[in-house]
C-alpha cells in the first residue's frame, strides 16, 4: 500500500507483512537531502512508532545512490541561513533510534555527509560494496550533524569515530564494514533485497513488544550501570513472562509454525 508523504522527495510503501519502505527520492540530485525529505521522514517515523501495523522500517534510496548529502545546486549558499532561530542539525525528529520499531538502512549506493549520518541512527545497516561513504562536513567548513558525535563512538569506538569525523575522508563498503559501521556489505543490487528479507524475518518471527524493549535497552545501555541494566532486564522479564506472547512464542516453536503475536507496542509496553 502506497502512503502519502506529502512530497515526492520521500516515497513510502507499507507491505502486507508490516514492513514500511521509505525511499529517498530525488534522483535528479542523487537523492540529496532536502527539508521536505526531513519533514516527511520525521512524520513517517512517528507513524511507524504509533501504528501497530508497522513492524519494521527500511530506509533506502532511489538507485543508483542512497543519499549524496547536502544539495549543492545553489552553490556556496547552501549553508547560509536567513533565520537561525529554528535551525537544528538533526532534521529528522524523532531519530530512528527513538522509535520502538527496528529501522534498517538499506544503503544501496553512495552515502555522503548527512546521507551517512542519518543512516548511522538506524539499528541495522546493510551497505553496497562498490559505493563511497564519508562524514565529510569538516571538508566543507561545517560540522558533522544528526548527532553523529553521539552515535558514531557508540558504533565504532572513539578512535575510529575520530578518524571518520575529524578527517572527513571517504571510504568504500569493505572498509565501512571493517570500521563497524555496517552490519553487512553486499553487491549494490543485493542490498535492498537482503534488507527486506531481514525485515520480513523480524516482522514475522519476533515479538513486537520484546523487540521494542530490547532496542530501548541497547540504545540506553551506555548511560546505564551494569546494576541498572540488570534491574531493567529483570523487570522487563517479569512483565513479559506474564503476557500471552511468551506462551505463543514457545508454542509456535514447538509446533513449527509462524507465531501469532497478540501484544501491542502501544498498549503493552511497560513504563520502566
C-alpha positions as CSV (number, residue, x, y, z in Angstrom):
1,X,0.0,0.0,0.0
2,X,1.4,3.4,-1.1
3,X,1.4,6.1,1.6
4,X,1.1,9.8,1.0
5,X,4.1,11.5,2.5
6,X,3.2,15.0,1.2
7,X,6.2,15.2,-1.0
8,X,7.8,13.3,-3.9
9,X,11.1,13.7,-2.1
10,X,10.2,10.7,0.0
11,X,8.2,7.7,-1.2
12,X,6.6,5.3,1.2
13,X,5.0,1.8,0.9
14,X,3.6,-0.4,3.7
15,X,3.7,-4.1,2.8
16,X,1.3,-6.7,4.0
17,X,4.0,-8.2,6.2
18,X,4.3,-5.0,8.2
19,X,7.5,-3.7,6.6
20,X,7.4,0.0,5.8
21,X,9.7,1.0,3.0
22,X,10.8,4.7,2.9
23,X,12.7,5.7,-0.3
24,X,14.7,8.9,-0.5
25,X,13.6,10.1,-4.0
26,X,15.4,13.0,-5.6
27,X,17.3,11.1,-8.4
28,X,18.0,14.3,-10.3
29,X,20.2,15.4,-7.4
30,X,21.4,11.9,-6.4
31,X,18.9,11.9,-3.6
32,X,20.5,15.0,-2.0
33,X,18.8,15.7,1.3
34,X,16.1,18.3,1.4
35,X,14.0,19.9,4.1
36,X,10.9,18.3,2.7
37,X,12.6,15.0,2.8
38,X,13.5,15.5,6.5
39,X,10.0,16.6,7.5
40,X,8.4,13.6,5.6
41,X,10.8,11.1,7.2
42,X,10.1,12.6,10.6
43,X,6.4,12.1,10.1
44,X,6.9,8.6,8.7
45,X,9.0,7.6,11.8
46,X,6.2,9.0,14.0
47,X,3.7,6.9,12.1
48,X,5.8,3.8,12.4
49,X,6.1,4.3,16.1
50,X,2.4,4.7,16.8
51,X,0.9,2.3,14.2
52,X,0.9,-1.4,15.3
53,X,0.6,-2.4,11.6
54,X,4.2,-1.3,11.1
55,X,6.7,-3.8,12.4
56,X,9.9,-2.7,10.7
57,X,11.1,0.3,8.7
58,X,13.5,0.0,5.8
59,X,15.1,3.3,4.6
60,X,16.7,3.2,1.1
61,X,17.3,5.5,-1.9
62,X,16.2,5.6,-5.5
63,X,19.1,3.9,-7.3
64,X,21.9,4.2,-8.0
65,X,22.7,6.1,-4.8
66,X,21.4,6.2,-1.2
67,X,21.9,9.9,-0.5
68,X,24.7,12.2,-1.8
69,X,24.4,14.5,1.2
70,X,23.6,18.3,1.1
71,X,22.1,19.8,-2.1
72,X,24.8,21.9,-3.7
73,X,22.6,23.1,-6.6
74,X,22.6,26.6,-5.0
75,X,26.4,26.6,-4.9
76,X,28.2,28.0,-1.9
77,X,25.0,29.5,-0.5
78,X,23.8,26.0,0.6
79,X,24.8,26.6,4.3
80,X,23.7,30.2,4.6
81,X,20.5,30.8,6.5
82,X,18.4,34.0,6.8
83,X,16.8,32.8,10.0
84,X,18.8,30.7,12.5
85,X,16.1,30.7,15.3
86,X,14.6,27.4,14.2
87,X,17.7,25.7,12.9
88,X,18.6,22.2,14.1
89,X,21.4,20.0,13.0
90,X,19.1,17.0,13.4
91,X,16.5,17.5,10.8
92,X,14.8,14.1,11.3
93,X,12.8,14.0,14.6
94,X,12.4,11.6,16.2
95,X,15.7,10.0,15.2
96,X,15.5,6.3,14.1
97,X,16.8,5.0,17.4
98,X,13.9,6.6,19.4
99,X,11.1,4.8,17.7
100,X,10.0,1.4,19.0
101,X,10.3,-0.5,15.7
102,X,13.6,-1.6,14.2
103,X,14.9,0.7,11.5
104,X,17.1,-0.8,8.8
105,X,19.2,1.3,6.4
106,X,19.5,-0.3,3.0
107,X,22.4,1.8,1.8
108,X,22.3,0.8,-1.9
109,X,24.8,3.4,-3.1
110,X,26.9,6.4,-2.1
111,X,26.1,7.8,1.3
112,X,27.9,11.1,2.0
113,X,27.5,13.6,4.8
114,X,24.0,13.7,6.2
115,X,23.3,10.7,3.9
116,X,25.5,8.7,6.1
117,X,24.9,10.4,9.5
118,X,21.1,9.7,9.1
119,X,21.8,6.0,8.3
120,X,24.0,5.8,11.4
121,X,20.9,6.5,13.5
122,X,19.3,3.2,12.3
123,X,19.6,-0.1,14.1
124,X,21.0,-2.1,11.2
125,X,22.9,-1.0,8.1
126,X,23.4,-3.1,5.0
127,X,25.7,-1.3,2.5
128,X,26.8,-1.5,-1.1
129,X,30.3,-2.8,-1.6
130,X,31.1,-0.5,-4.6
131,X,30.0,2.8,-3.2
132,X,31.5,5.7,-1.4
133,X,30.9,6.7,2.2
134,X,32.0,9.5,4.4
135,X,31.1,12.1,7.0
136,X,32.7,14.9,5.0
137,X,31.3,18.0,6.7
138,X,34.7,19.2,8.1
139,X,35.9,19.4,4.5
140,X,33.0,21.8,3.7
141,X,33.6,24.2,6.6
142,X,30.7,22.7,8.6
143,X,30.3,20.2,11.4
144,X,29.1,16.6,11.3
145,X,25.4,16.5,12.1
146,X,22.5,14.3,13.1
147,X,24.0,13.7,16.5
148,X,26.8,11.8,14.8
149,X,29.3,12.7,17.6
150,X,27.0,10.7,20.0
151,X,26.1,7.9,17.7
152,X,29.3,7.1,15.9
153,X,31.5,6.5,19.0
154,X,28.9,4.0,20.3
155,X,29.0,2.1,17.0
156,X,32.7,2.0,16.3
157,X,34.6,3.4,19.4
158,X,36.3,6.7,20.0
159,X,39.4,6.2,17.9
160,X,37.6,5.1,14.8
161,X,35.0,7.8,15.2
162,X,37.8,10.4,15.4
163,X,39.3,9.0,12.2
164,X,35.9,9.3,10.4
165,X,34.8,12.6,11.8
166,X,38.0,14.6,12.0
167,X,39.5,13.7,8.6
168,X,36.2,13.8,6.7
169,X,37.7,11.2,4.4
170,X,35.7,8.8,2.2
171,X,36.0,5.0,2.1
172,X,34.4,2.1,0.4
173,X,31.9,-0.5,1.6
174,X,34.5,-3.1,2.6
175,X,36.2,-0.5,4.9
176,X,32.9,0.6,6.3
177,X,32.3,-2.9,7.3
178,X,35.8,-3.2,8.9
179,X,35.2,0.0,10.8
180,X,32.0,-1.4,12.3
181,X,29.6,1.0,10.5
182,X,27.9,-1.7,8.5
183,X,26.1,-4.9,9.6
184,X,26.9,-6.5,6.2
185,X,28.3,-5.5,2.9
186,X,26.8,-6.7,-0.3
187,X,26.8,-6.1,-4.1
188,X,24.9,-2.9,-4.8
189,X,21.8,-4.5,-6.2
190,X,21.6,-7.1,-3.4
191,X,21.4,-4.5,-0.6
192,X,17.7,-3.8,-0.7
193,X,16.5,-7.4,-1.2
194,X,18.7,-8.5,1.7
195,X,17.3,-5.7,3.9
196,X,13.8,-6.7,3.0
197,X,14.5,-10.3,3.8
198,X,15.8,-9.5,7.2
199,X,12.9,-7.1,7.8
200,X,10.4,-9.7,6.9
201,X,12.0,-12.2,9.3
202,X,11.8,-9.7,12.1
203,X,8.2,-8.7,11.3
204,X,7.0,-12.3,11.3
205,X,9.1,-14.2,13.8
206,X,9.9,-11.7,16.6
207,X,7.5,-10.4,19.2
208,X,6.9,-6.7,18.7
209,X,7.0,-5.7,22.4
210,X,10.1,-7.8,23.1
211,X,11.9,-6.2,20.2
212,X,10.8,-2.7,21.3
213,X,12.2,-3.2,24.8
214,X,15.4,-4.8,23.6
215,X,16.0,-1.9,21.2
216,X,15.4,0.6,24.0
217,X,17.9,-1.2,26.3
218,X,20.5,-1.3,23.5
219,X,20.4,2.4,22.8
220,X,20.3,3.3,26.5
221,X,23.0,0.9,27.6
222,X,25.8,3.4,27.5
223,X,24.1,5.6,30.1
224,X,23.4,2.7,32.5
225,X,25.5,0.9,35.0
226,X,25.6,-2.9,34.9
227,X,23.3,-3.0,38.1
228,X,20.8,-0.7,36.4
229,X,20.8,-2.9,33.3
230,X,20.2,-6.0,35.4
231,X,17.3,-4.3,37.2
232,X,15.8,-3.1,33.9
233,X,16.2,-6.6,32.2
234,X,14.7,-8.3,35.3
235,X,11.7,-6.0,35.5
236,X,11.0,-6.4,31.7
237,X,11.4,-10.2,32.0
238,X,8.8,-10.2,34.8
239,X,6.5,-8.1,32.7
240,X,6.8,-10.2,29.5
241,X,6.7,-13.6,31.2
242,X,3.2,-12.8,32.4
243,X,1.9,-12.0,28.9
244,X,0.4,-14.1,26.1
245,X,3.3,-13.7,23.7
246,X,5.7,-15.6,25.9
247,X,3.4,-18.6,25.6
248,X,2.8,-18.1,21.9
249,X,6.5,-17.9,21.1
250,X,7.1,-21.3,22.7
251,X,4.0,-22.9,21.2
252,X,4.9,-21.7,17.7
253,X,8.4,-23.0,18.1
254,X,7.2,-26.4,19.4
255,X,4.5,-26.7,16.7
256,X,6.9,-25.5,14.0
257,X,4.6,-22.7,12.7
258,X,4.7,-18.9,12.4
259,X,3.8,-17.2,15.7
260,X,0.6,-15.2,16.0
261,X,1.6,-12.3,18.2
262,X,-1.1,-10.5,20.3
263,X,0.7,-7.8,22.2
264,X,0.7,-4.2,21.1
265,X,3.7,-1.9,21.3
266,X,1.3,1.0,22.0
267,X,-0.8,-0.8,24.6
268,X,1.6,-3.3,26.3
269,X,5.0,-1.7,26.5
270,X,5.8,-1.1,30.2
271,X,6.9,2.3,31.6
272,X,10.1,1.0,33.2
